[in-house]
């Protein structure tokens, strides 16, 4: 993925597949972003396609939680969609990112870190 639009469209398609094909409830899906700079911009993301977003500390019915890995530490979700950049994260962030999913972990690698912090 090279642009925000591509990454967000991919996330929207994945969420749709999880809901339609695997019957995963929307409230069981969380999108995590490993790059800290994203925390300044993601509140402006109102949706991934037709799916509205919210923060983990203010969940809304019919919305998917979007959070940074650091803020989601100590929490978990049945399904986690992890947006990684091409950068290497420190060991703690990597561990937290990879252990938040109870059932399914989907990783989306984005080659340009600026995509996450546009």
C-alpha positions in Angstrom: 0.0 0.0 0.0 1.4 3.4 -0.8 -1.4 5.9 -0.1 -3.9 6.5 2.8 -6.8 6.0 0.4 -5.4 2.6 -0.6 -4.8 1.5 2.9 -8.2 2.6 4.2 -10.0 1.1 1.2 -8.2 -2.2 1.9 -9.2 -2.1 5.6 -12.8 -1.3 4.6 -12.9 -4.4 2.3 -11.4 -6.6 5.0 -13.9 -5.4 7.5 -16.7 -6.1 5.0 -15.4 -9.6 4.3 -15.1 -10.4 8.1 -18.7 -9.3 8.7 -20.3 -10.8 5.6 -18.3 -14.0 5.1 -17.1 -14.9 8.6 -20.1 -13.3 10.5 -17.8 -11.4 12.8 -19.7 -8.7 14.8 -18.4 -5.2 14.0 -17.9 -4.6 17.8 -15.4 -7.5 17.7 -13.1 -5.8 15.2 -10.3 -3.3 16.1 -7.9 -1.5 13.8 -4.5 -0.9 15.4 -1.8 1.4 14.0 1.8 0.9 15.1 3.0 4.4 14.3 2.6 6.9 17.1 2.2 9.9 14.7 -1.0 8.4 13.6 -2.6 9.3 16.9 -2.6 12.9 15.9 -4.5 12.2 12.7 -6.9 9.2 13.2 -9.6 11.2 15.1 -10.2 12.9 11.7 -10.9 9.5 10.1 -14.7 9.3 10.4 -14.9 5.9 8.6 -13.3 3.1 6.7 -15.7 3.0 3.8 -19.2 2.5 5.2 -17.9 1.7 8.7 -17.7 4.6 11.2 -14.8 4.7 13.6 -14.4 5.5 17.3 -11.7 5.3 20.0 -11.3 2.4 22.4 -12.3 4.6 25.4 -15.5 5.9 23.6 -16.9 2.9 21.8 -20.1 3.4 19.7 -22.6 0.9 18.5 -22.0 0.2 14.8 -18.5 1.6 14.9 -15.1 0.0 14.5 -12.4 0.9 17.1 -9.3 2.5 15.7 -6.4 3.0 18.1 -2.6 3.1 18.3 -0.9 0.0 19.6 0.5 1.9 22.6 -3.0 3.2 23.6 -4.4 -0.3 23.2 -1.8 -1.9 25.5 -3.6 -4.1 28.1 -6.7 -4.4 26.0 -7.7 -7.1 23.4 -10.2 -7.7 20.7 -11.4 -10.8 19.0 -10.2 -9.6 15.6 -7.3 -7.1 15.1 -6.4 -5.5 11.8 -2.8 -4.2 12.3 -1.5 -1.4 10.0 2.3 -1.5 10.0 4.7 0.8 8.4 7.9 -0.3 6.7 9.8 0.9 9.8 10.9 -1.5 12.5 9.1 -1.0 15.8 10.7 -1.5 19.1 10.3 -4.9 20.7 7.6 -3.8 23.2 5.4 -2.3 20.5 5.9 -5.3 18.3 4.9 -7.7 21.2 1.9 -5.6 22.1 0.8 -5.3 18.5 1.0 -9.1 17.9 -0.8 -10.1 21.1 -3.9 -8.0 21.1 -6.0 -10.4 18.9 -7.9 -13.2 20.7 -9.0 -15.0 17.5 -7.6 -13.4 14.3 -4.8 -11.1 13.4 -4.7 -9.4 10.0 -1.5 -7.5 9.1 -1.4 -4.8 6.5 2.1 -3.6 5.7 2.4 0.0 4.3 5.7 0.7 2.6 5.7 4.5 3.3 5.3 5.6 6.9 4.0 9.0 5.7 0.9 7.1 4.7 0.1 6.6 8.4 0.7 10.2 9.4 -0.3 12.1 6.3 
